[in-house]
Amino acid sequence: MSRTKILRYLIFAALGIIVVRLFFIQIVEHDEWVSRATKQQTLLEEIVAERGSIYMMDEGKPVEVVMNQTVYSIIIDPQITDKDGLKAALDKYAKEYVTANIDEVFNIEGLRYYIVAKNVPREIATKISEEGVSGVWFKQNNRRVYPEGEMAAQMLGFVNMDGEGQYGVEGALNERLAGKNGMLKTISDVNNVALSIGNDNIRIPAVDGENIVLSIDRKLQKKTEEVLANAVNTTLATHAAAIVMDPNTGEVLTMASVPTYDPGKYEQVADWTSYINYTTDVPYEPASVCKSFVFAAALNEGVMTPDSTYFNTGQTEVDGAIINNATKTANLYGTISMRTALNNSLNTGSIQALKWLGGDAEHINLQGKQKLYDYYGKLGLGKRTGIEISEAEGVVHEPDYGYAPDLTYAEMTFGQGTSLTMIQLASAFSTIVNGGYRITPTVVKGTMKNGELEVAKFEEGNGELVISSDVSATMRTMLHDTRSLYWKKDAPGYYLGGKTGTGQVYLEETGAYSAPDGETIGTYLGFGGPDGELPKYVIVVKMWGEGQHLDGSTDAKTLFDNVSDAVINNLKIKPKE
């Protein structure tokens, strides 16, 4: 066979293969190849929603305290990017924003897209762009900015490098603040530039996040944190926390903890406990402040009055355990009134109230425990309050809990053996002093829309009557007497009341409570406002330190006084004339 014929046969065979292949591509594999072509020609881009700002109140007006700053992500295509030029530019301008090992990125086979730096400020992105490095793109994003620095950090939380809210308001309300990203799908040219033609174009606009307005008073928050910091600097405490709340609406006006941190530099904290909001996330045994709730329950049940009496020996035995009073002065022995018992924070007095709740003046019984359990439930103790940020549940044991349930409930009357959060204490105490109405605490006042504050409606459930208005008035008087009996009088025209708590701490290493003169937590729970009116504010303060003795009647009471002065001054609460 001649070479010409052989060449002809080879050409025909090649053409045959091409025809068969075209047949498969155009007929058999048509849909697959169309899909591939579409992918290469289609630009699919996420449209990032702008995160909503956060506001606080300042003299009745919303003020922006958390906002966004335009930043950029730096994106490369390792197949065409000038590696050396990129490394030089990043090293020169953006070391702290680099999020990848450049050498490792360039060693990933087939990689065409990678983010090598995040949260790059505009001015730095501009300088890198001016370097003219090939194969580098910039994607615009928003970075969270906290111009108030450390103020309210545990309550606000922060936004991490991935744009996700963490802790506080940022974490709990992340979905509302973040909004919803949109999408752009369109035909692109060879340079990956979007074209405005095509029947399959899709553009779903981004929905920006809500602008949340908090009920927090900006100036009062700042002042309260200064007061707390001073308390830590001048006492044995290493930590302090405070809540200020309107007892009539449930609006939280201040929520503060120290030490604090800068949410704009959240990654620089020494340990993660700096992020904890001690007012909502950490239950503890608040000690004798709980006597307020036990006395209110007994008064409301009609089993005692402030002048009801019992015989005080300075101690009582429950389930084989001896419970002593902290105060043991001679004038308190014998027959005393419940008013005297509260004024001197006698454990035997709160236990006596529990006995009366059960209809037996001599013994604790199931009926009394059940009634106290029910009142704690109605007051919201040991359960989440419904506030918009994260909160712990706490513990209030059921009446038949454990091997010594009577002892458990005896201790519960003076705030041991039960774990409650500060926000629960503030909410329950508000019910005791506001006329008897259960309130749901809130840190969200509303939203900013078109430059105007749109106030949120309060959740249904506010307004449930837990104790009568007469009992509430009696409790205000008793708490006022308890406060004013042993300390200097408050300023004329103001009416304040409160209860101290000095709580022993359960020590894991010993399996027992600390000694009375050992490590303790100091708490003060009080109210205030013009004389003759319902209270304008409720304050809970807490002080503690590992191994330190903090007293409710000295350390915490002084802290309460200073916070109360700040409330009166900043909110311009006028005395009764």
Secondary structure, DSSP 8 states (H G I E B T S, - for coil): --HHHHHHHHHHHHHHHHHHHHHIIIIITHHHHHHHHHHHHEEEEEE------EEEEETTEEEEEEEEEEEEEEEE-TTTS-HHHHHHHHHHH-GGGB-S-HHHHHTSTT---EEEEEEEEHHHHHHHHHTT-TTEEEEEEEEEE-TTTTTTHHHH-EE-TTS-EESHHHHHTHHHHH-B-EEEEEEB-TT--B-S--TT-EEE--B---EEEEEEEHHHHHHHHHHHHHHHHHSS-SEEEEEEE-TTT-BEEEEEEES---GGGGGG-SSGGGG--TTTS--B--GGGGHHHHHHHHHHTTS--TT-EEEE-SEEEETTEEEE-S---GGGSEEEEHHHHHHTT-HHHHHHHHHHHTT-SS---HHHHHHHHHHHHHHTTTS----SS-----B---TT-SS-HHHHHHHHTTT-S-BB-HHHHHHHHHHHHTTSB----BSEEEEEETTEEEE----TTTT-B-S-HHHHHHHHHHHHHHHHTTS----TTB--EEEEEEEE-EETTTTEE--TTSSEEEEEEEEE-BTTS--SEEEEEEEE-TT-B--IIIIIHHHHHHHHHHHHHHTT-----
